[in-house]
Amino acid sequence: MGIQVIQDKCTGCTLCVKTCPFGAITVFKKKAVIDLHKCTLCGACVDACKFKAIFLEKETAQKASAADISGYKGVWVFAEQKKGKVQSVSYELIGKARELAGKLDTYVGAVLLGHSIEDQAQELIWSGADTVYMVDAPQLANFQDEPYTTVLVELIRKYKPEIVLTGATSIGRSLVSRVAVTINTGLTADCTGLDIDKEKKLLLQTRPAFGGNIMATIVTPNHRPQMSTSGIR
């Protein structure tokens, strides 16, 4: 699943920019550029492009529905740390995760990556996490895309969380976009609202669309985990 601009066909007409409900497209040197951190693969730009310069590859509904999501449980928060201290946005998201987990009758997990961070794991428990998945290694002391992505992907594949939340920070956006692509799941960026559809047990991810004029609610019905970046309290 992915999207790309076919450079030879793109004229820089800006039709896709005006159509994108998530502000994910800009024009640079007369060519469209898609911000994959913001893109939700909705396909609006594909329909708008008169030159067929945007290619969107999606799985067929039959293939997508075949994924087994029955074994996924838990609401996880990536506990972003800097210089050995968990950032405040992570504690705020643990509070939201506690609310979501209550509606799903499941547990709250926190993922903590770093070095010499044992004391921060206890802080996360006191703040509402039921379980902390801590990986302590010198090479994880400071955020780096590749090692952090590798570790988080391995944890997700092993423990199968239903939902993964990260802060809408530069680190959070960079990390989970790579993770989502690697494990082939959906990601909604910069959510301002998170809730649960109790009947379908889906995460309702709300974010501004069409330049902020309306709010869009996005779901990930066929893949797990459901992933979101958010700055909500």
N, C-alpha and C positions, 0 to 999 in steps of 0.2 A: 504494500500500500504506500503510495507516494505521489508527489506532484512536482512538475518541473516546467520551466519555460523553455520552449524551443527557440533558441536565439535567432536562427535564420528566418523565422517567420514573424517574430515580434517586431512591431513598428514603433512601439512606445506611444501608442495612441491614448493611453490612460483609461480606456473603458473598464478594464479589470480593476483599476484602482478605485474607480467610482462605485463599482458593483460590490466589492468585497465588504461583507458586513462586519468584519473583525479588524479592519485597518491593517491587514497583513501584507499589502502589496504597495511598493513604491516604484518609481521609474528612475533609473540611474543610467546616464549616457544613452538615453533613448531605448532602454531595454527594461522590461518589467523584472522586478526582483521580489521574490516571495520570502517573507520572514517565517520560517518554519516553527518558530516559537509561538507565533500567533495563529498560524493557519490551522484550521480544523478539518480540512479536506471536504468542505461542504459542496464544492463544485460550482459555486456561483460564477466564479471568474471564467471557468471553462465555457459555460453557456454564453457569457457575455462577449467573449473574444471572437471577432469576425474573421480573424486570420488563422484560427485553429493553432494558436501559438502556445497554448497551455495544455499539457497532457496530464491527466489524472488517472492513476491506476488504482483501482479498488478491487477487493476480493468480491467474488460473486456472493449473493445472499446465501446460496446453498452451502458454500465453503465456510462462510463466516458462522452460520448457525451450527455447524458441526463441531465447533470448539466446545470442549467440556469445561464449564465454569462452575460445576457443582461443588468442587472441593475448595473453593476460595472463601476464606473467612478472615475477619479482622479489618480494622481501620488503622492504617499506619500513617505516621508523620515522620518525614525526614527532618531530624533535629540538626539544623545547620549550626555549625560552631565556627568561631573565629578566635584564634589564639587560645584555644582550649575552653572557651566559654560559649555555651549554647545561646543563640540569639533569641531575642524576645518574641519574634514572629513565630518561632517554633512552639513556645509555651502557649501563645494565643491559639495556634492551630490544634494543640492537644485538647484545649477546652472545647473547640468545635468538634474534634474527633470523638470526644466523650459523648457529646450530644448525638452524633450520627450513630455511634456504636450502640447507644441505648435503643435507638429505633430499629436496629438490625439484630439486637440481642447477641452482640459479639464483643470482642475485646479491643482495647486500644494498644497499639504497638508503636514504639519510637525507634528509629534507626539512628544510631550515633556512630559516626566514623571520625577517627582522629588518633591522637597519641597522648598518653597519660591523662585520660579523661574519665577515670573511674568515678570521681566525685560528681561529674555532670550526669552520669547515668542515674545516680541516686536522686538528683534534683528532678529528673524527668519522672521518676516514680512518684515522688512527692507531689508533682504537678498534675498527675492523673493518668500516666501511662501504666498499663497493667504489666507490660513486658517491654524490656529494652534490648534491642539487638545491637550489641556493641562490637565493633571491630577496631581493635587498637593496634596500630602499627606505625613506625616512624614515617613511612612514606605517605601516610594519610594525615599527617599533622596539619597540612594546609591543603585546601581544595585544589584538585587537579581533575580535569574532565575524565580522562581515561581510567585511572585507578578507581575513582569514586563510582563511575558508571559500572565497571566490572563487578565491584563488590555489591552494589545495590541490585544489579541484575541477578547475581547468584543468590542473594537473600530472597528475592521475590520468587524465583523459580523453586527454591527449596521450601519456603514457608507459605507461599500462596496467599497473600493478603487480598482482600476484596476491593479495598480502596487504598490509594496512596496519595497523601497530601504533602505539598511543599510550599514554602513561602514564595510569594511573587517577587523574588529578589534576583539579582544577576546570577547568583550561584544556583538557586532553585530552578530558574528557567533553563539554564544551560544544562544542568544535570538531568532533569526529568524528560526533556525533549529527546536526549540521547537514549535514555532508558526505554521510553515509549516506543521508539523506532526499533530498538534491539529486540524487545519482547513482543512486538506487533500488537500494541493496544492503543486505545484512544487517549488523548490528552487535551484538556481544556485549560487555556492560559488565562491568568488574571481574573479569576472569578470573584465576584462581589457577594455571592450568595451560594450556600451549599445546604441541601436538604435531602431527604430520603422519600422516594415513592414507596410507601409501605406495602402496597399491593404487589408491585413488581420487584421490590427490593433493589431499586436502581438509585444511583447517586444523581440528584438533580443539580446540574452545574450552571449557575446563572452568571452571565457577564454582559457588559454593554455591547451593542451591535449597531451597525449603520451610524458610525460616528458618535455613538452614545445616545442617539435619539430613542432607541428602544432597548429592551432587555431580552436577550435570547437565553433559553434554557436548553442545555445540551445533555444528552444521555449517551452512555456506552453500553448498549444492550448485549452485544455478542462477544466481547472480549474482557479479560481481567488481567490485572487490576484496572479499576476505573481511576484515572489519574488527573490531578488538578493542581495548578498553582494558584495561590490565593493570599491576599493580605488581610482578610477579614478577621475580626475579633470574635 
